[in-house]
Amino acid sequence: MKDVLLIALLAVTLGCATADSRDLPEPAASGSRGTDRSQLAIGEIGSSRILSSTTHRVPSENGIAHTQDVLIRLVEYANITAIRGTTSFLSAAEIFLLEGGLGHNYVKLGFITEKGFGYNYAITVYGDMVCKE
């Protein structure tokens, strides 16, 4: 049963993650990103703790460019203070902030690759818990 669920999940992910490069949106501007669009570093970690740590991987396919949006939603009283997106190899992919992020309890990230490339990113979201009475 687990194998069937895993195969179905991968099929849906790959189906949603592939796109023709003519349909790819332009990356959103982000001054915190710098010129290296293959990495993401927004905010200051300071004394914040890790609220989410995930890995997002799409294998390379000949002639296919990938685009994918990833939404990471935290508990209602979370406050994001930093986001790090790193790749373990030289990447032809771009990562960028679409929505949310610092000061919110969610972040929506976008990934885009060139044709024939995949990506493998580790996303770490740092923040504080702000309990309102």
Buried (B, 14 or more C-beta within 10 A) or exposed (E): EEEEEEEEEEEEBBEEBBBEBEEBEEBEEBEEBEEEBBBBBBBEBEEBEEBBEEEBEBEBBEEBBBBBEBEBEBEEEBBBBBBBBBBEEEBBBBBBBBEBBBEBBBBBBBBBBBBEBBBBBBBBBBBBEEEEE
